[in-house]
Amino acid sequence: MTDTRRQFLARSAGLIAGMVLSQTTPSEAQRETRRPNIVLMFADDAGYGDLSCYGHPTIRTPNLDTLASEGVRFTSFYSHPACTPSRAALMTGRYAVRTPGAATVIGPDSDDGLPASEITMATALQAVGYRTMCVGKWHLGHAKEEFMPTSHGFDEYFGLLYSNDMIRPWVNTDKPLSLYRNTEAIEHPVDQNTLTVRYTAEATRFIKENAQHPFFLYVPYSMPHLPLATADRFRGQSRAGLYGDVIEALDWSAGEIMAALREAGVADNTIVVWTSDNGPWINMPDRMVQPGPDGLDNMRWHAGSPGPFRNAKGTTYEGGVRVPAIVWRPGLVPAGRIIQEPATLMDLFPTLLRAAGAQVPDDRPIDGNDLWPLLRGDVDESPSRTYYYFRGPQLQALRQGPWKLQLVSGSPELFHLDRDVGERFNVADDHPEIVASLHSLMETFALETEASLPRMDE
């Protein structure tokens, strides 16, 4: 453990002084549960348009629709464009480029992982008395025990350490894909058809067993990342084919988790978040194209919808990084509110920590902002109106307010995202002063984060 992390934990311990006794009386347990529980559900490759409450015409998501109608739904919520960077940003509240080894996707044979010096959401919550569990895909390192979830603030772990396609024939590796409990591999090969069901069972068990304590439950699903898989009970149930079946299984899981919260009597004191790590994989490489179960279909059909946005996962156009996001907290978050202002995965870090009375680290840059004033409706403008789009270690775009400068093509592309959500009309020639201003901000931030910057042709 690094000195800075020890110091952080020592300072955090002051927040719970007097709470740790040889025996806990009922009155003390009641006071402890007043800290809000946190449930964070995180889909893998789910597109902006995959939920019915985000406009999908044939996929049914009644449980998530209910969460949205009773909570807040974001329409400009940003992730990173790939798996590992998004998870690093979510867990640390920082652009992934700030974390060594986290800016690019960690493969099965990689030695990279989340350094011990990073303070995760789970570490900070654990320091103030939260019970913590991660159920699902970790993808922040596995080569050393110090990279594992149980070394980064989680009391329990159950899931896959990286993406479900990181085995043959999809990825050229001889390392087995195993299901883990804590630090022990318990199943190989993995029955992927039952993963969502088993993740849900672990999540609901954790809720029931920890209902008398504040808890943090992080559920990073393995789906709908390719190759798609789901239990027999969901197959053929959606008009949208296998992809729709998989999304509807995730919706079922959300319903089961919400039911467990209600049965445990803690729903009204729980913050629930549902979002995705990046946009859909509609631009998949040829290695992912495999025959479907009928011998006719293939995996090019098995992809989600970016909604009205351009492009997909792996890109810094909106379809790659703008994702569905729902926040639910009865009595605190106004029901049915739609927030069009920008917000990001990184914002969840300070937002949830402050709600829990946990310390936000002050010894390093934290890029996320506290969203509670925006969530409650106290303010109309987001604190995250400036967002930098990274693809790996390269800074490719910047959004400030409605304006977005994109440098992928070499020639600058300028879009007004309020009027042109599909990024169809490049208006750089009409607004050279805006291009110059945004480009200057990108140059400054690239220097700060030691990122590369695409050349901008005049």
N, C-alpha and C positions, 0 to 999 in steps of 0.2 A: 504494500500500500504506500502511495506517495505521501510526502509530508503535507502537501496542500489538501489531499483528501482526508488525512487524519485530522488536520485543523478544522476542516469543514464539519466532519462528524462530531468533533469535540464541541464546536459552537452549537451545532444542532441539538446536541444532548441537553443543552441548557433549556431548550424549549419544552422538554418533557421531564425536567427535574421534579421529583416527588411522585411521578406516575408509576415508577417501578418499585413495588413493595413485595414482601414475601407472600402476601395474600392480597387479592383484590376484592374489595367489598362490592356489593351490587351498586351502591350509589356511585362509586368510582367508575365501574364499568359503564354505567349510564352516561357519566360525563364524557368518558372516552369515546363513546359512539356518537357523540355530537359532532365530532370531526366528520366531514362528509366522506363516505365511501366513494371510490372512483372505479368505474368500469370503462375500459378503453378497448373497443373492438376495431380491428385494423385489417381490412381486406387486402388481398394481394392481387394487383392488376385490375381491380374493378374500375370501370370507366365512369365518367360523369353521368352518362345517360343510361346506366344499367338498372337503376331503381325506378319503380313506377312513380314515386314522388318527385323524381327528376325527369320524368317524361317518357320512360320506356313504354311502348304500346302493348307489349305482350308478356313481359316478365312481371309477375305479381310479387310484391313485397309489402304485405299488409302490416307486418310488425314494425318495419322501419318507417313505413308511411305514418303509423301511429306515433312513433317517436318524433317524427318531423312535425306532425300536427300539434303535438303537445309541447314541443320544444322549439329550437331554432334551427333553421336550415340555411347554410351558406351557399352562395352561388359563385363566389370568387375565392375559393379556398385552395391554397397551393401546397404541393408536395415537392420533392425532388423527382427527377425523371426515371429513377431506378431503385431497386430494392434496398441495398445496403445504405446508400446515402440517405434515403428517406428515414430508415430506422434510426440511423445515427442522429439525424436532425430532430426527430421526435423525442428520443431518449435524453438528449443533451440540451435542446433548445438552441443549438448552434448550427450554422451552415456546415455541412459535412466536410467541406474542404478544410475546416479548421482542425479536424481530427485526423491524425496520421492513420492511413490505411482505410479510411471510411469513405473516401470520395468516389471510389469505384467498387463494382460488385465483387464481393468475396466469393471465390470459387471453392470447390471441395478440396482442392490440393493447395490452397493458399495458406500462408503463414500469418496473414494479417488478422487483426482483430481490434476491438475497442480497448484502448489502453486503460490500465488501472487508474491513471490520473483523471480520467473523465468521471464526472459526477452525473449519474443518470437520474431520471425521474424516480425510479424505484429506490435508489440509494438515499435520495433526499427524503422520501416518504418513510422509508424504513427507519431513518434516524429519528423521526418523531412518533414512532410507535405503531406504524402501519404494518399489518400482515400483507405480504406481497406474493403474487404468483404470476408467472408468464406461461400461457398455454398457447402453443402454436409455433410459428416460424420465427426463429431468432435472427439469424443472418448478420450477426455482428462479430463473428469469429468463433472458431472451434478448435484451432490447432493447439491451444494451451488452455488449461483450466481457468486461468485468469481472464480469458475472453468469454467464458460461459455466463449465462444469465445468473446463476447462483453466486457468481463473483461480482455481479453488478447490481446488487440490491434485492434480488428475488429470493425469497425463502424457498420457493418451490418452482420447478420447471417441468413441463411435459410438452414435447413437440419435436419438430425437425429443426436441425441447426442451420439449415440453408434451404434453397429452393427445391421443390419437389421434382424438377427436371434434371437435377444435377447427378444423373446416373446415365448409363448407356440405355438406349441408343441415342439419347438426346445430347449428352455431353460426354466427351472423350475422357473418361476417368475410370480408374479401377477402385476408387474409394467407395465403400458401400454407403448408401443413404439409409440411415438408421433412425428409429424413433427413440428418443431419450426421455428418461425420468431423472431429473436433476443432472448428474454428470455421468450416468450409466446408460449405455445403449441397451434397450430392452427388446427391440424387434428389428429384424432384417431378414428378408426384404419387407418393406412397409406395405401394409394393405391401405393404399391411398383412398379406396372407396369409402372407408369408414372413418377417415381422419376428422371430418367436420363433426360427426356424431360423437366421436371420442373426445375431441376438444371440448365439446359442449358439456359432456358428462363431467369432465374434470373441472370445468368452470363452475358448474352448478354445485358440485361437491364442495369446492373451495368456499363459495358463498355461504352454504349451509353451516360449514364448520367454523366459519369466522364471523358469523353475524353479530357476535357480542363485542367485536373489536373493529376499529376502523381498518379497512382493507383497500388494497389497490390490486385490481385484476386486469391484466393486460392480455388480450386475446388477439394475437396476430395470426389470422387464418392462413392456411397454405393455399387456399383457393380464392379467386378463379385462375390462378397461375397455371399455365400448361405444364404437364398434361392434365386435362380435366378429369376429375373423378368424383363420384358421389354415391351414396348408399342407394340400394335398390328401391327404397320407398320413395325416392325423389325422381328416379329415372322415368322419362316420358310424361312427367306431370306438367311441364311448361310448354307453351306454344312456341317458345324460342329455342327449342332443341336442347342439346346437352348443356350448352352454356347457360341457358335459362334455368335448367334443372339445378345447376350448381349455385346460381345466385339465389334461387328460391330456398335452397338448403341453408345458405347463410342467413337468410331472413328467418327461417325456422329457428336457427340457433339463437339469433337475437331475441326471438320470442321466448325461448326456453330460459335464457339468462334473465330476462325481465320478470318472467314468472317466478324464478327462484328468488329474486330480490323481493318480490311482493310476499311470497310465502314465508320468507325469513323476517318480514316486517321491517325491512330497511330501505325499501324503494324510495320513500320520501326523503331519505337522507343520503341519496346516492347521485353523483354526477355521472351521466352516461354519455359517452362519445362514440360515434361510428363514422369511420372515414376509410380512405384507401391510400396505399403507398405511392401510387402513380397512376397514369392513365392506362388504357387497355393495350394489349399487345397485338395490335392489328397489323403491324409491320414485322411480323415474326420472320426469323431466318428459315431457310429451307430445311435446316436440321430438325425443326419442330414439326414439319409436315409429315404426318403418319396416317395410315388408313384408319378410318373410323370403324366402329363395331359392325356396320353393315357392309364393309368393304368398299363402299362408294364415297361416303363422306370423308373429309380430311380435316385436319386441325386448322386450316385457314378459316373454316366456318366458326371455330371455337374461340371467338374473341368478342370483347365487349364493345360498347359504344362510347366514343368521346363526346357524344351529344353534339352541340352546334360548333364544336371547336376543331381547330386544324391539327392534323397529325396525331401522334400517339406516343406511348411509352418509349423512352430512350431519346426523346427530343425535347427541346425547350420551347416548342410551340405549345399553345394552350392545351391541346389535347393530350399532351404528355405529362402535364403537371397540375392541371386544374381538376380537382376531384370532388366527389360528393362529401359533405361533412354535416353531421347532425349533432347538436348538443342538447341534452335533456336534463333538466333539474327542476322538478315541480316547486312552485312557490318562489323561485329565484329567476328563472329564465322565462320570459313571457311566451305563452303558448302560441304557436302558429306564426312566429316572427320569421321573416325572410331577410337575411342580411346580404346586401349586394356589395358591401365594402370588402376589400381584400383582407385575408387572414391566412395564416400559414400553420403547418405542422409544428414549427418551432414555437409558436405562440402558446401551444398547449402546455409547454414546460412551465413557464412562470404562472400561467393562468391556474393550472391545477395545483401547483405547489402553494401558491398564496391562498387558495381556497382551503387548503388543508392545514394552513399555519406552518408550513415547512419553509426552510430558508432557501432562497434563490442564491446560488453562488455569486459572490462579488469579487472573486479573484481572477476572473477570466471574462472575455466578451460573451455575453448572452444576446443572441440575435432576436429571440422571440420577445413578444410584448404581452402584457397582461390584458386579456380581452374582456374581463368582467364588466367594466363600464359599458362596453359595446353590447355584450350579451344581455345585460339587464335593460338596455335602452336608455341609459343615463346620458350617453353621447351618441351622435350620429356618425362621426368620422372614426375610421379605424386607426389605431396607432401603427399599423403595418402597411401604410400606403406605398412604401418603397420596398420592392422585392427584387432580389438578384437571382437570376436563373443560371445555375451551374449544370454543366454536363461533365461529369468527372471533375478534373481539376481546372476545367476551362469555364470562365465566366462568359456566357453567350448572349445574355439579354438582361434588361432591366425594365421593371415597371415602376412608374411613379404616378400615382393617381390613375387617370384613365390611359396614360400614354405608355407605350411599350416600344423600346428600341431593341431590335434583334440584329445580331451581327453574323449569323451562321453563314450567310451566302457571300460574305465579303462586302458587297454593297450594303449600306445600311437600310434596314427596313423599319419603318415607323408606323405603328398602328394605334388607332384610338379605340381601345377595347370596349368602351361603353357603346360606341356606335357600330363597331365592326368586330363582333365577338369571334368571327371566323378567320380573322387576320387575312382578309382577301385583298385589301386595298392599302398599298404602301404609299404613304403620304410624306415620305422623307423629303422629297424635293420641294414640297410646299411649306415645310417647317424646319429649315436648316438650323434655326436658333435652338429649337427643342432637341434636335439630334445632337448638336454640340454640347448642350447642357447635360443631357443624359450620358453621353459618351464620356464626359469629364468625370461624372460620378462613377462610372464603371472603371475608369482608369485608376481612380483613387482607391476603390474597394479592391481591385485586383492587386494593387500594391500591398494593401493591408493584409490580405489573405494569402499572398504569394501565389495567386492564381494566374493562369495564362489568359490572354485576351485575343480573340480573333482580329486579324488585320481589318481595318475599315477602309475600303476604297473610297476615294473622293468622287 
